[in-house]
Amino acid sequence: VAALCLPATVLLAPLYLVLGLRRDARAAALLLAGTLAGLSPVPIHNLAVAGDPLFLSGEGGITFYQGNHAGAAGLYTPVPGFSGAPEQQPREERAIAEAEVGRPLLRSQVSAHFFGKGLDYILGSPGAWLLLEARKLGFLLGTYEAPTEYSLLLERSRIPWLWLPALPFAAIVAAAAAGLLLLWGAGP
């Protein structure tokens, strides 16, 4: 149900499913059923309101493409043809996808179009994509937090206590990986 607020968290369900299957197939099946039940109102609502059974978010395709294209740098950069203005993105996204396809598209089709473009990049340039993923991992584990709606560096200049040392992302990831390995090794 967390995916209703933050769609990317839906990616945790397959991970938990695999870990659950190792321990208890019945519990894993219940997890899968609960995940589907918790998310099912979204495509039903979208079908009723917009005539398009869009699953969770219409931003998934463009978000995937923004992180997986020839000009991607590991942090947010606007895709060529986009202004980078969040309020313009849905209109720009639809206009670009429809121009490339040559016909009107549903929201789910626009998202699928950009998801396909991201996959085309990955499959067409696997070496460059692996280097890009290594760069993303470096940013994830590093101490610089890329701004989304605000600049952390600006906030730190105004609120000095934000400079106090905190647990770095690398330590958090290492602890999470160790926990997953312990769970995996514990077996049923």
N, C-alpha and C positions, 0 to 999 in steps of 0.2 A: 504494500500500500504506500510505502515511502516513495515509490516511483511516480505516484500521482503528483507529488510536489517537486521531485527531482528525478526526471525520467531516466537518467543514466544509472540510477541505483537498481533498475530492473536487471542489469547485467550481473548483479550478485545472486539472483535466483538460480541460474545454471550452476554457479560455483557451489552454492549450498546444496543444490540437488545432487551433484556429483559426490560431495562429501557425505551427504545423507545416505546415498545409496550404499556406500561402504559400511555404514553402521546399521541402518534400519530402512529397508525398502518401503515399508508401510509409512513411516514418517516422511520419507522423501516424496511418496505419492501424495500425502496430505499437504506437504509444502507446495507441490506443483498445483494441486487443486485450489489451495488457498490463494496462491499467486494469481491464477486465472480468474478466480471469483472476485478477488479484490480489484483487478484491472478491467474486468468485463464491462462495467458501466461506461467506461470512456468510449470505446468504439461504438457501443449502442447509442450513447448520447450523440456522438458525432454523426452517425448515420441518420438519426432522427432530425437533427438540427441542420446539417449541411449536406446530407445525402452522400456522405463520404465516410466510411468506417475507419477513419484515421486512428491508428493505435498510439495512444499516449500523447505524442507531440509532433507537430508538423515541422519542427526545427531540427529533427534528428539528421536528416539527409544533408542539409546545408552545414550543420555543425561538423558532421563527419568529413565533408568535402573541405571545409575551412582548415581542418587539421591534416588533410591528406591530398595535397595537390602540389604541382611542381614548384610553386612559389612559397609553400608553407615553410616557416622557420622554426616551428616548435612552440611558439607563442602566438597569440592572435594577430593575424594580419588579414586585412580585407582581401577577399578573392577578387581577381581582376573582373572589372565590370560592376563592382559594388562600391558604393560610396563609403561604407564603414559606419554609416549612421544607423543605429538600431531601429529607429522609427521608420526608416526607409526599406529595411531589409526584406520584409514580406513582399512588398510591391516589386522591388528589384529582382528578388528571387523568382517570382512568378513570371515576370516579363522576360528574364533571361532564359528560363527553362522553356517557356512557350515559344520563344523565338528559335531556340535550338531544335526543338521538336517539330515546330511548324503547325501546332494546333493548340486549342485551349486544354488546360490540364486541371484536374482536381488537386486539392492541397496534398493529398497522399501521393499523387503522381509527381508533383513538383519535388517533394521530399525524396521519392524514389529516384528521380532523375539525378539529383545531386549526389545521393548515396552511390549510384552507379558510376558517376564520374570519379568519385573518390576511389572506388574499387578498381576502376580502369587505371588510375595512376599507380596504385599499389601493384597490380598485376603487370603493368607495362614497365615499371621502373623499380623492381624489388630491391636492388642495391641502394638506390637513393632513398627509398622508403625506410629501409633498415637504419640508415644513417640518421634520417629524420626521427625515427623512434628512439634512437640512442640519445639524440639531442633533447627530446621531450623528457626522457628519463633523467637526464642531467638536470634539467630545469626542475623536475619534480623533487629530486633529492637535494637540490641546492638550497641555499638560504634566501635567495631572492624570490619574493612572491609577486608574480605578475599582477598588475592591477586589472580589475574587471570594471567595476563601477566607480572605484576611487583609487587613489594612489597611496599605497602603504607608506612609501617614502615621504610623501607630503604629510600624512597623518603623524608619522614619527617626528617630523620637524615641529609639529604643533603640540604633540603629546609625548614628552620625553620618556615616560615610563614604558612606552612601547619598544624602547631600545634595550630593555632588560633582556638578558639571554633567556631563550625559551628552548624547548625541546626541538631540535631540527627535524625536518621532514625525513631525513635519512634514518634517524633513530626510530621514528614512528613506523616507517616502512619495514625496518629490520625486525622490530618487535612483532609486527603483524605477520611477517613471513615466518618467524620462529613459531608463533602461535599456530599458524596453519600447518606447518610441518609437524608440530606436536599432535595436532588433531588428526592429521593424515596417518601418522605412525601409530596412534592409539588403537586404530582398528575398531571392530564392532564391540 
